[in-house]
Amino acid sequence: MKHSVAGGKVTVTAKVKDAQKVWLMHRSSPKEPFKQVEMPTAGALYSITLDKPAGFQYYVIAEGDRLAVCSPERASYVFYEVK
């Protein structure tokens, strides 16, 4: 999992194995609900670029045929933050 910032945009990239879909959950403020967007794939890399508001927080959900995995693991309580 990594993110980069350039020109007012944030790019989030995840290396995921054996997933059917990967979702980016993001918000621009701790008071807002998370928005869900599917991340496009290029092989095992999933990447998406969005506008970067102040306070950008996110986590990723990878769905397989039997289970889903979050990154970070405690995504209900812990998030990645782009400053």
C-alpha positions in Angstrom: 0.0 0.0 0.0 1.3 3.4 -0.9 0.2 6.9 -1.9 1.7 9.8 -3.6 0.7 13.4 -4.0 1.3 15.6 -7.1 -0.5 18.7 -8.5 -3.4 18.6 -6.0 -4.1 14.9 -6.7 -3.4 11.8 -4.6 -2.7 8.4 -6.2 -3.3 5.3 -4.1 -1.7 2.1 -5.2 -2.2 -1.4 -3.7 -0.5 -4.6 -4.6 -3.1 -7.3 -4.2 -3.1 -11.0 -5.0 -6.1 -13.2 -5.7 -8.7 -10.4 -5.4 -11.9 -10.2 -7.5 -12.5 -6.5 -6.7 -10.6 -3.8 -4.7 -12.3 -0.8 -3.2 -10.9 2.5 -2.0 -12.9 3.9 0.9 -12.0 7.6 1.3 -13.2 10.8 2.9 -11.9 14.4 3.2 -12.9 15.0 6.9 -13.2 12.8 10.0 -16.8 14.1 10.2 -17.8 12.8 6.8 -18.8 9.2 5.9 -16.5 7.2 3.7 -17.1 7.1 -0.1 -16.5 3.9 -2.0 -14.9 3.7 -5.4 -13.7 0.6 -7.2 -9.9 0.6 -8.0 -9.0 -0.3 -11.6 -6.3 -3.1 -12.0 -3.2 -3.6 -14.1 -2.3 -7.2 -13.2 -1.7 -7.4 -9.4 -1.5 -3.6 -9.0 -4.6 -1.6 -8.3 -4.3 2.2 -8.6 -6.6 5.2 -8.6 -6.0 9.0 -8.7 -8.4 11.4 -7.0 -8.5 15.1 -6.1 -6.7 15.6 -2.7 -8.6 17.6 -0.2 -7.1 18.6 3.1 -7.4 15.8 5.7 -7.7 12.9 3.1 -8.2 9.6 4.9 -8.6 6.2 3.3 -8.5 2.4 3.6 -8.7 -0.4 1.1 -10.9 -3.4 0.9 -9.8 -6.4 -1.2 -12.7 -8.9 -2.0 -12.0 -12.5 -2.9 -14.5 -15.3 -3.6 -14.7 -16.3 0.1 -13.5 -13.3 2.2 -12.6 -9.6 2.2 -9.4 -8.1 3.7 -8.9 -4.6 4.8 -5.8 -2.5 4.9 -5.0 -1.4 7.4 -6.3 -4.4 9.3 -8.2 -2.3 11.8 -9.8 -0.1 9.2 -12.8 0.5 11.5 -10.5 2.4 13.8 -7.3 3.1 11.9 -6.9 4.8 8.5 -4.2 5.9 6.2 -3.9 9.7 6.1 -2.5 12.0 3.4 -1.2 15.3 4.7 
